[in-house]
């Protein structure tokens, strides 16, 4: 069976800057009809959201899915807690890893895989301030190198 392509809904742009991602996991989401319609129109935001293990279940907290304008009174709450779908042994393994000091589950991207909405979670450790400064310095150095190469190519050198 061919792998269906991913179509991105939204990304958590701060995730790779604020955290060192050690491992990624794909999880399904339990959604209502108005949430699915809203995701189809691109109304989602993952900034400041996180996932937690409660008992033997995994939940996504503070993920904003905009209300669907045509849903009327049957609309969903934008930042409700949503259940994530993983195999039980994966949830137990993640629960054990999350008990380690400093690890958290951060959503990196929400996307469509075929007709199903999925979320990519990263098992992450928070970066220290000096790590963030180092990342900014590296990014700026790469930008200067690319600009210098571009200027050199334009001149024909």
Steps between C-alpha positions, in 0.01 A plus 500: 500500500639839400573759769257792471667843483488744790318830452594742776226682694726695737846486657628597843780725380640560849539129582845450344624831641383448859558124525757240401284232335626151585234286333182552294173307517194511272162491675140511383249743652142458620313796346143622465344580161536877537869457591564300185325765286703774669826308441409460131483880478838528678384641834748354750788617720742283701703767681504453881337156469628177654402135546471308827443140604206453740476139618520292183381776264673789322346848474584819307462821705468865384496421126280768343259390225293799391121472525333406172286794388214290358466260796249711692432386856670162445842665481799372701705679767817632328753382761332189638711203610517247214574130531791369294507149359807278546554134580487431873861380518617823329306706756656304789849539349442877459368522856822345626714737292298804614572416864866572421602845611451777246319307225168613352278412203472791258282499185716588200255480210135427430433350158268291283609147419246389247167604652618477862633785712828411671732682737877453514622510859858555605649359818696810593735646756488877558796699368695731725543868413858453375381219265239734352762773452727248329216398265437865408873558437522189277190604303639852445840361392334270245296795370816711452671213313199454269485875431874513423470205259199661332687832455803316360286303251327821385836666431606199296794418722 
